[in-house]
Amino acid sequence: HPDQSKWYANSAVLLSWTTKGGDVQGYSYVINDKPVDVPDDISEGIRDKVSYTSLGSGIHYFHIKALRKGVWGGVTHFAINIDTVLPAEFSIDIIPRDKTTRVRPVIQFATTDTLSSIDHYELKIIPLFKSTDQDKEFLFIEALSPYIPGADLELGSYDVIARAYDKAGNFRE
């Protein structure tokens, strides 16, 4: 979780720090949901790292201060953004309808993500019939909704798969 402006899907956090100069007699730190807080004046020791496991989804704040020559220094604050929750379930709509003779139907999809928000969508269209592309690997492409295929689709049946990715990298198909 090195960048406090990004979201991460990992709920285990390892924090480490360095201080300029020497003579550090101890550190006091706390992690909570307050953007600004002051740790107590009780030293946690002189180790320069701490780990937390299974932090819940949301924004957490790590607050730390150092003790030098018997005096506590200022507090440093660090945000930790965790999102382990998948985007909300969603459906795919084919316009004008699921069964159509259009060679370029409109494909619509949308969902939400309560924590980190939606980053992007990917789409894959797989023909379910024999064609000259039978051995071709059908890859996901990044797409916006509504999506209209760039080339005419042959008459036949298709599977359409959409993935919604949130900013932490979680996705739902």
N, C-alpha and C positions, 0 to 999 in steps of 0.2 A: 504494500500500500504506500508506495513512495510519493505519489502525487496526490495532494489533498484536494485537487480539483476534479479528480476522476473517481469513477465508481468501480468497485471490485466485487466479484462474486464469491471470493474467499472470506469465510468468517473467522479464520485464524489469523491473528495479527502479531507480527514481530516488530517491535519498535526499538531502534538503537539511536544513540546520540553521541555527540562529541562536544566537549567544552574547550574554549580557548583558555590557554594558560593552565596552570596546575593548581595544587592546593585544594582540590575539591574534597570536602569532608563527608559529603553525602548528597543525596537527591531526595526530594519529596515529589510524588506524582499521584495523579488520579485520572481515571477515565470515566466520563459520564456524558449526558446529553446536553450539557450547558456549553454554549460557545465560549463563554468567559467564566472562569472559576479560578480559585486559588487553592492549591494543595495545602494541607495542614503543615505545621512546623515539626513534624516527626520524620526523621530520616528513614528512607527505605534501604540505605546502604550506598555503596559506591559503585555498584555494577552499572554498566552503561547500556543495558538492554533489558527489555521485559517483553513477555509474550502473553497474549490473551487468546483463549480458544473459544469457539462458538459464540462470538459476539452476534447479537441479533441484527437483522436488517435495519438499516436506518443510518443516521449520521451520529457518530460518536466523536467526542473531543478528548484529546489527551493533553493534560496540563502538567508542566514540570518546572521545578525550580531547583537551584543548586545552593548548597551551604559552603561558604568559604570564610575562613578565619572567624567562625562563629556568627556570621551574618548571612541571612537568606537573600538571594538575588531576586531579580525579576522573574516573572512567569512567562514561559513560552507555551503557546497553544497550537495544537495540530489537529486538523479534521481528518476523520477516517470515515469514508463513505462505503457502506456495505449494502449490496442488493443481491440476495440469494433467491429471490422470488421471480418466477417466470412471468413474462407478460400475460395479460388476460387472454382467455380463450377467444377465438374469433372464427368467423366463417368466410368462405370465398363465394362471391356472387358472380355468375356468368350472365352477361347482358347481351341479347335480350332474354335468354333463359338457358338452362343447362343443356337442353337439346336444341341445337340451332344449325342452320345451314350456312351461317356466316363463316367466312374463312378467316376473319379477324375479329373475333368477339371481344367485347370489353370485359376485363377481369378486374373485379373490385374486392378490396380487403382492407381492414383497418382494425387496430386494437389499441390498448392503452397499457401503460406500466406506471404503477403508483409511485415508485421510488425514483429510479434513475431516468425514466421516460424512454420512449422508443428511439432507437438510434437509426435503424434502417430495416428494410424488408428485402428478402430474397425470394425468387420464384423459379419454379421448374415446371415445364410442360412436357409430359411423357406420353408419346403415342402408344395406344394399347392394341395396335394392329401391325401386321407385317408391312414393312416399307423398305426403301433403299437405305434408310438410316438405322436399320434394326440393330446393327452392331455398334452404333454410335453411342457414346456415353452422353447422357443428358445431364448437364451441370446446372447448378443454381446460378442465376444472374441477379444482380442487384436491381430492384425494380421499385417504382412508385405506383401508387394506386390513384386513379384507374390505370391499368396496364393494357395496352393493345399490342399484340404480337407484331414484330417488325416484318415478318414474312407471312404469306398466306399459309394457313394450316390445311393439310389434306383432309378430305372428308373421312370421318372415322371417330373413334372414341379416344379420349385423353384423360390422364390423371393430371390435375393441377395441384401443385404443392407450394404453399407459401410459408415462409418463416419470418417471424417478427423477432428482431434482436433488440434487447435493451442496452443501455450504455455500459452495463457491467458485463456484457457478453452472454447473458442468459438468452435462450431463444425458445419459442414455442412454434410448432408446426401445425 
